[in-house]
């Protein structure tokens, strides 16, 4: 479902999905773990994530897709991961971290921060140019998404399908 064609009810469902406590899927052993300290360091995070994602596709034998499809998948994943990482730095509390797990057919991304009382909140009833639309984009570009609340932290997680 692409967000350009969502109804008001579908926007409401996506907004509500970010408030439900949904345990993160089990993580694979092959992972990249990075500290999320400041917005200024996110360009380094994007470079490291891009390299990890590209390497994971290469190790899968290209996942049976062409180079353009692989590049599109990596760029979409980077967009999602950057949104989640920047949200953790902007709206969460330190320490915050990013975990990207390489699994057959998908990447599992988990972003943790120390502000379980600050729930991810997509924009409602305001123009897109006012910001706050990133969580809708994340929902649109991922196979699954959720957030798990623990007493001292929260985990915002997504599953991103690899190209076939």
Protein Blocks (a to p, Z undefined) as FASTA:
>chain_A
ZZklpcfklmmmmmmmmmpccddddddfbdcddddfbfklmmmmmmmmmmmmmmmmmmnn
onopafklmmmmmmmmmmmmmmmmmmmmmmmccdddddddddehiacdddddfbfklccd
ddehiafklgjilmmmmmmmpmbdcddddfkbccddddddddZZ
